[in-house]
Amino acid sequence: MTRYDPRTPDYASDLYAFNVAYDEKILRRAVSGFVTGAVFRENALLTFLPIALILFACGALYYSGDGELGAELLVAVLLLLGIFLFAGWRMHMRRLRAGLARGGRHPLVRLREEGLVIEASAAAPLIEWPRIREIRTFEDVWLLILATNHFIVLPVRGAPPEALSFLQQRVQPSLAS
């Protein structure tokens, strides 16, 4: 665990600093929230339109007298959707677990005027506020969305409320730009 000392020159520009704790439950909640949000919230039309077209084709096959083919098509589509969701979930879990193994379970989160630093290892880059596109909040974890398929997990249990408020205020203006 990184010790925070505001007298250290590198920490002097920090407005807020706090430690967070990662565990398996946090990772699962984060990945499940990201995958379901990416599929059903961000790309709802791109998800439901093909499914609706396939359901329409299955219904048309059923009413044309080829109900068996329609049922097989429906089962195949549902299986493929399930495999797709599970594969995405598993890929993100593996990536997060690997990052956790490299960086540790109790990193130091440092909020600055210009961005955010999550100090989990020796090389902790500054993530500038405009890079964070969105914050998705869940019960005890926030997802900082950087790109369509890239996010940062931020456990918020025990984090100072004023630091979280500052984080939200800094991300909101960057969404407008």
VOGU-492624 format. One line per 2 residues: their letters; for each residue z negated, y, x of C-alpha. Coordinates in pm, 1 decimal. Last residue first. Layout:
# residues N
a> Z Y X  ...
END
This chain:
# residues 177
sa> 2458.0 1966.7 -1615.7  2283.8 1891.0 -1945.2
ls> 2131.4 1565.9 -1819.8  1985.1 1745.2 -1515.9
pq> 1784.3 1968.6 -1747.3  1623.2 1660.2 -1910.3
vr> 1540.2 1487.2 -1580.7  1304.9 1755.9 -1448.8
qq> 1111.0 1788.4 -1772.8  1068.0 1412.1 -1801.9
lf> 933.4 1387.1 -1447.0  696.9 1679.9 -1501.8
sl> 558.6 1510.2 -1814.0  511.4 1189.8 -1616.9
ae> 323.6 1381.8 -1345.5  109.0 1558.4 -1607.1
pp> 21.7 1221.4 -1764.2  -108.4 1086.6 -1430.8
ag> 17.6 730.7 -1377.7  -228.9 455.7 -1470.8
rv> 30.6 242.1 -1647.4  363.8 410.2 -1581.4
pl> 557.3 131.0 -1410.8  882.7 283.8 -1285.4
vi> 1182.1 51.5 -1268.7  1490.7 212.7 -1118.4
fh> 1832.9 158.7 -1271.7  2187.8 65.0 -1181.9
nt> 2455.6 -87.9 -1406.0  2587.7 212.9 -1594.8
al> 2448.5 455.7 -1341.4  2117.9 615.2 -1238.0
il> 1900.7 511.9 -1532.8  1529.5 566.8 -1468.0
lw> 1365.0 290.3 -1664.6  1009.0 356.2 -1770.5
vd> 737.8 92.6 -1793.7  413.9 51.2 -1984.9
ef> 526.3 47.1 -2348.7  891.8 132.6 -2301.0
tr> 1064.6 455.6 -2209.8  1429.7 490.0 -2122.4
ie> 1489.9 786.3 -1893.1  1847.0 907.0 -1855.8
ri> 2108.9 1025.1 -1609.3  1895.7 1034.9 -1294.6
rp> 2129.9 1157.8 -1019.5  2070.3 1521.6 -1122.7
we> 1701.7 1485.6 -1022.9  1766.4 1397.5 -658.2
il> 1659.7 1055.0 -542.5  1502.3 1103.2 -200.7
pa> 1535.2 791.0 10.7  1241.9 574.8 122.8
aa> 1314.6 398.4 450.0  984.8 261.9 583.4
sa> 912.5 64.1 269.1  782.5 117.8 -81.3
ei> 790.6 496.7 -92.5  945.0 583.7 -425.9
vl> 1074.6 934.5 -371.2  1176.0 1164.6 -657.3
ge> 1368.0 1488.8 -656.7  1411.7 1853.4 -559.3
er> 1078.7 1995.3 -680.3  900.3 1688.4 -557.0
lr> 754.3 1380.2 -721.7  617.8 1111.0 -493.3
vl> 572.2 755.2 -614.9  375.6 536.7 -371.3
ph> 459.0 168.9 -375.6  222.1 -108.1 -485.4
rg> 410.6 -440.0 -511.2  581.4 -442.2 -174.8
gr> 915.2 -325.9 -40.5  1117.4 -627.0 71.2
al> 980.2 -880.1 -179.1  1002.4 -621.2 -455.2
ga> 1365.1 -553.8 -375.8  1441.6 -926.4 -391.8
rl> 1255.8 -956.1 -722.8  1448.4 -661.0 -863.3
rr> 1787.4 -801.9 -762.3  1701.3 -1148.5 -895.0
mh> 1585.1 -1002.0 -1226.0  1904.8 -795.2 -1255.4
mr> 2128.5 -1098.7 -1203.8  1922.5 -1309.0 -1444.9
wg> 1952.6 -1056.7 -1727.8  2325.9 -1021.3 -1673.0
af> 2373.0 -1399.0 -1671.5  2157.2 -1439.5 -1983.9
lf> 2353.3 -1178.0 -2176.8  2690.3 -1327.2 -2079.9
ig> 2576.4 -1682.9 -2153.9  2453.3 -1576.4 -2498.3
ll> 2778.2 -1393.6 -2573.9  2977.8 -1695.9 -2458.6
ll> 2771.9 -1926.6 -2680.7  2816.5 -1698.4 -2982.2
va> 3191.1 -1681.9 -2923.6  3222.5 -2060.7 -2888.6
vl> 3018.3 -2119.8 -3205.9  3240.5 -1880.1 -3403.8
le> 3560.4 -2035.7 -3269.4  3439.3 -2382.9 -3360.2
ag> 3348.3 -2267.5 -3711.1  3691.6 -2109.9 -3761.0
le> 3864.7 -2422.7 -3629.7  3670.3 -2635.5 -3879.3
gd> 3740.5 -2397.2 -4165.9  4117.9 -2434.7 -4141.1
gs> 4201.7 -2385.2 -4508.4  4325.7 -2028.6 -4499.2
yy> 3983.5 -1912.1 -4618.8  3809.9 -2054.8 -4312.1
la> 4070.7 -1922.6 -4069.5  4044.3 -1575.7 -4225.2
gc> 3666.5 -1590.0 -4200.3  3686.6 -1690.5 -3834.1
af> 3937.7 -1410.2 -3769.4  3706.5 -1158.4 -3941.0
li> 3413.4 -1287.6 -3738.4  3623.5 -1245.9 -3424.0
la> 3712.9 -890.3 -3522.6  3348.2 -810.3 -3596.5
ip> 3242.0 -952.6 -3259.0  3513.5 -747.4 -3086.4
lf> 3390.6 -430.7 -3264.9  3020.0 -504.0 -3215.2
tl> 2997.1 -488.0 -2838.0  3237.4 -204.5 -2755.5
la> 3097.9 -9.5 -3050.1  2741.1 -65.7 -2935.7
ne> 2815.3 22.5 -2574.3  2509.0 227.7 -2484.0
rf> 2276.2 77.9 -2745.0  2361.7 -289.1 -2790.9
va> 2484.8 -402.6 -2451.7  2322.5 -157.8 -2212.1
gt> 2005.9 -131.4 -2419.1  1970.5 -508.5 -2445.2
vf> 2019.9 -543.9 -2070.5  1792.4 -253.6 -1975.0
gs> 1508.1 -343.7 -2205.7  1514.9 -708.1 -2100.0
va> 1524.0 -602.5 -1734.4  1228.7 -366.6 -1770.9
rr> 1015.5 -602.4 -1977.7  1077.8 -887.3 -1735.0
li> 998.4 -671.4 -1431.4  676.2 -539.4 -1584.8
ke> 562.5 -892.5 -1674.4  638.6 -1017.2 -1321.5
dy> 422.1 -751.7 -1158.4  472.1 -405.4 -1013.3
av> 189.0 -160.4 -950.8  228.0 215.7 -919.1
nf> 68.1 457.3 -675.8  55.7 829.1 -741.4
ay> 191.9 1151.3 -596.7  258.0 1482.7 -765.7
ld> 394.3 1815.8 -641.1  494.0 1671.4 -306.0
sa> 615.0 1930.3 -53.8  322.2 1871.3 183.0
yd> 371.6 1493.6 192.7  592.1 1489.5 503.4
pt> 356.8 1730.7 680.2  53.7 1500.0 635.4
rp> -230.9 1699.9 482.7  -149.7 1556.7 137.9
dy> -261.8 1209.6 255.0  -131.0 923.5 45.1
rt> -192.0 577.2 178.5  99.6 340.5 136.7
m> 0.0 0.0 0.0
END
